[in-house]
Amino acid sequence: MHEPVLFGYPIHLLFLYFMIYAFLGWCMETVYCSICERRLVPRGFLFGPICPIYGVGVLMMICWFAPFMGNPLLFYVVATVCMSAWEYFVGWFLEVTTHIKYWDYSKFKFNLKGRICLWVCLTWGALAYVILFWVHPAVSQLVLKVPLTIRYISAIVLAVILIADTVTTIRKLALSAKLMRKLDEARVQLSLGRAELEDILQDARENISEKIAASNRERKAKRAENNAKLQKAYDELLAKAERHSRRFLNRYNAMSSKRYDPDLSDLKRSGAQLKQRLAQAREERKAKKNH
């Protein structure tokens, strides 16, 4: 049985290239973001050290852009347009499916809905040139030196790991989205409860009748008790949502959402408070050891 061939490459070879460049892309983006944020930022949605957007992007370069390598200018234009369209599509798809924007170029000039911007688009073209003219020839030589059997086994093992990682990540994203919806509902209920309590207080201020005032005091007490329960439920849900979203918040600090903006702000604030408490606890432990 012959192995299927796509764009002149065996399937297993394309998959190995995908994994290699997804890992190299993860390394590049992790280093860049870590330098910018002055902390370790292991980028990517998956638990493993790979960014599929780079893996797919380089496969597009290898399979589609090779015919243009004889004309560097045309190659650069085609690479810039295609790779920018790919990044825009990925950003749009994530926003539509998760209602969250994981990266945002709105602060840069000449951006398109914050999903792509001019300097990043131009960088994609330059990156495609570097990869196809210098990086990929060396990578392909190294990969082809590996015995065919080992390449097959490696591809199968990596595919199983990738599938398991993807399923786990999708489940985590779905659970986080579900918690965000619940958090949004709880926040609305809490806001309505507080608004109703303010109405009761306003009624009490406007009425001087003792009977009405007593009734308002009773309603106020019940509503305050109910609000306390709602606040407790919201705080518990917030803590749970923060635990499940912590990895995504840590990796995509600039993530935003039109639908979940207030809840996302609460999640970030909760995560920051947790980090502060952990830092304080570490300082206290150090102080005890020194004494």
C-alpha positions in Angstrom: 0.0 0.0 0.0 1.4 3.3 -1.1 1.3 6.3 1.2 -0.9 9.2 0.0 1.0 12.1 -1.4 -0.1 15.8 -1.1 1.6 18.6 -3.1 4.4 16.1 -3.9 5.1 15.3 -0.2 4.2 12.1 1.7 1.6 12.7 4.4 3.9 11.6 7.2 6.6 14.0 6.1 4.2 17.0 5.9 2.9 16.1 9.4 6.5 16.0 10.8 7.2 19.4 9.2 4.0 20.7 10.8 5.1 19.5 14.2 8.6 20.9 13.8 7.5 24.3 12.7 4.7 24.5 15.2 7.3 23.9 17.9 9.7 26.5 16.4 6.8 29.0 16.2 6.0 28.3 19.8 9.6 29.0 20.8 9.7 32.2 18.8 6.5 33.6 20.1 7.3 32.5 23.7 10.6 34.3 23.6 9.1 37.4 22.0 6.2 37.7 24.4 8.3 36.8 27.4 10.7 39.7 26.6 7.8 42.1 26.0 6.0 41.2 29.3 9.2 40.6 31.3 8.0 37.3 32.5 7.8 33.7 31.2 4.8 33.5 28.8 4.5 30.0 27.3 2.2 30.8 24.3 -0.3 28.6 22.6 -3.7 27.1 23.3 -2.5 23.5 23.6 -0.8 22.1 26.7 2.2 21.0 24.7 4.9 23.4 23.4 3.5 24.0 19.9 1.5 26.7 18.1 -0.5 25.0 15.3 -1.0 28.4 13.5 2.7 28.4 12.7 2.8 24.7 11.7 -0.1 25.2 9.2 1.4 28.5 8.1 4.7 27.0 7.1 3.0 24.0 5.4 1.2 26.6 3.3 4.6 28.2 2.5 6.2 24.8 1.6 3.2 23.6 -0.6 2.1 26.8 -2.2 4.9 29.4 -2.4 7.7 27.3 -3.9 6.7 28.1 -7.5 7.3 31.8 -6.7 10.8 31.4 -5.3 12.4 32.4 -8.6 10.9 35.9 -8.3 11.7 37.2 -4.8 9.4 40.3 -5.1 6.4 38.2 -6.2 7.2 35.6 -3.6 7.2 38.3 -0.9 3.9 39.8 -2.0 2.2 36.4 -2.3 3.6 35.2 1.1 2.5 38.5 2.8 -1.0 38.3 1.5 -1.6 34.6 2.1 -0.1 34.5 5.6 -1.9 37.6 6.7 -5.2 36.2 5.4 -4.5 33.0 7.4 -3.8 34.9 10.6 -7.0 37.0 10.1 -9.0 33.9 9.5 -7.7 32.2 12.7 -8.4 35.3 14.7 -11.9 35.6 13.3 -12.7 31.9 13.8 -11.6 32.0 17.5 -13.7 35.1 18.1 -16.8 33.6 16.5 -16.4 30.2 18.3 -15.3 31.4 21.8 -16.4 35.1 21.8 -12.9 36.0 23.0 -10.2 37.9 21.2 -6.8 36.3 22.1 -4.6 38.9 20.4 -5.3 42.5 19.5 -3.3 44.8 17.2 -5.8 47.7 17.6 -3.0 49.8 19.3 -1.0 49.7 16.1 -1.6 51.8 13.0 -3.0 50.2 9.9 -4.8 47.3 11.6 -7.8 45.4 10.4 -10.3 44.9 13.3 -7.3 44.2 15.5 -6.7 40.8 14.0 -3.9 41.8 11.7 -1.8 44.9 11.3 0.7 46.2 8.7 4.0 45.5 10.4 3.0 42.0 11.4 1.8 41.3 7.8 5.2 42.5 6.4 6.9 40.4 9.0 5.1 37.3 7.7 6.4 37.9 4.2 10.0 38.3 5.5 9.6 35.2 7.7 8.3 33.2 4.8 11.4 34.2 2.8 13.8 33.2 5.6 12.0 29.9 6.2 11.9 28.7 2.5 15.3 30.0 1.4 17.3 29.1 4.5 15.6 27.3 7.3 13.5 24.6 5.5 16.4 23.3 3.3 18.4 22.5 6.4 15.3 21.1 8.3 14.3 18.9 5.3 17.9 17.5 5.0 18.0 16.6 8.7 14.5 15.0 8.6 15.3 13.0 5.4 18.4 11.6 7.1 16.2 9.8 9.7 15.3 6.2 8.7 11.8 5.9 7.2 10.6 3.5 9.9 11.6 5.9 12.6 9.9 8.8 10.8 6.7 6.7 10.6 6.8 5.8 14.3 7.5 9.4 15.3 4.6 10.7 13.2 2.2 8.2 14.7 3.3 8.9 18.3 3.2 12.7 17.8 -0.2 12.4 16.1 -1.6 10.5 19.1 -0.2 13.1 21.5 -1.5 16.0 19.4 -5.0 14.5 19.2 -5.1 13.9 23.0 -3.8 17.4 23.7 -6.3 18.9 21.3 -9.3 17.1 22.8 -8.2 18.1 26.3 -7.8 21.7 25.2 -11.1 21.9 23.5 -12.8 20.4 26.5 -11.0 23.0 28.7 -12.1 25.8 26.4 -15.7 24.6 26.3 -15.8 24.4 30.1 -14.3 27.8 30.4 -16.9 29.2 28.0 -19.7 27.5 29.9 -18.4 29.0 33.2 -18.1 32.4 31.6 -21.8 32.2 30.5 -22.8 31.2 34.1 -20.6 34.0 35.5 -22.3 36.5 33.2 -25.8 35.3 34.3 -24.8 35.5 38.0 -23.4 39.0 37.5 -26.7 40.1 35.9 -28.7 38.6 38.8 -26.4 40.2 41.3 -26.8 43.6 39.6 -30.6 43.3 39.5 -30.6 42.3 43.2 -28.5 45.4 44.0 -30.8 47.6 41.9 -33.9 46.3 43.6 -32.3 46.9 47.0 -31.6 50.5 46.0 -35.2 50.9 45.0 -36.3 49.7 48.4 -34.0 52.2 50.1 -35.4 54.9 47.9 -38.9 54.0 48.8 -37.9 54.0 52.5 -36.5 57.5 52.1 -39.6 58.8 50.3 -42.2 57.3 52.7 -42.6 58.5 56.3 -45.3 56.0 57.4 -44.0 53.7 60.1 -45.9 50.7 58.7 -44.4 51.3 55.2 -41.0 51.9 56.7 -41.2 48.6 58.7 -42.3 46.8 55.5 -39.4 48.3 53.6 -37.0 47.4 56.4 -38.2 43.8 56.2 -37.9 43.7 52.4 -34.5 45.4 52.6 -33.3 42.7 55.1 -34.5 39.8 52.9 -33.0 41.4 49.8 -29.7 42.0 51.5 -29.6 38.4 52.6 -30.5 37.3 49.1 -27.8 39.5 47.7 -25.2 38.1 50.1 -26.1 34.6 48.8 -25.8 35.8 45.2 -22.5 37.4 46.0 -21.2 34.2 47.6 -22.3 32.2 44.6 -20.7 34.6 42.2 -17.4 34.6 44.1 -17.4 30.8 44.1 -18.2 30.7 40.4 -15.5 33.3 39.7 -12.9 31.3 41.6 -13.8 28.2 39.6 -13.8 30.0 36.3 -10.4 31.6 37.2 -8.9 28.1 37.8 -10.0 26.8 34.5 -9.1 29.9 32.6 -5.8 30.6 34.3 -3.6 29.0 31.6 -5.3 31.0 28.8 -5.2 34.2 30.8 -1.5 33.7 31.6 -0.6 33.1 27.9 -2.8 35.7 26.4 -2.7 38.6 28.8 -4.3 41.0 26.2 -7.3 38.8 25.6 -10.6 40.7 25.5 -14.3 39.9 24.8 -17.3 42.1 23.8 -19.7 39.6 25.3 -17.8 38.7 28.5 -15.8 41.9 29.1 -17.0 42.6 32.8 -16.5 38.9 33.7 -13.1 38.8 32.0 -12.0 41.8 33.9 -13.1 40.1 37.2 -11.2 36.9 36.1 -8.0 38.9 35.5 -8.4 40.8 38.8 -9.0 37.5 40.7 -5.9 36.0 39.1 -3.8 39.1 40.0 -5.0 38.9 43.6 -4.2 35.2 43.7 -0.6 35.9 42.4 -0.3 38.7 45.0 -1.3 36.3 47.8 1.0 33.6 46.6 3.9 36.1 46.5 3.1 37.3 50.0 3.1 33.7 51.2 6.5 33.0 49.6 7.9 36.1 51.3 6.5 35.0 54.6 8.1 31.6 54.2 11.4 33.1 53.3 11.2 35.4 56.4 10.5 32.4 58.6 13.5 30.5 57.2 15.8 33.5 57.8 14.7 33.7 61.4 
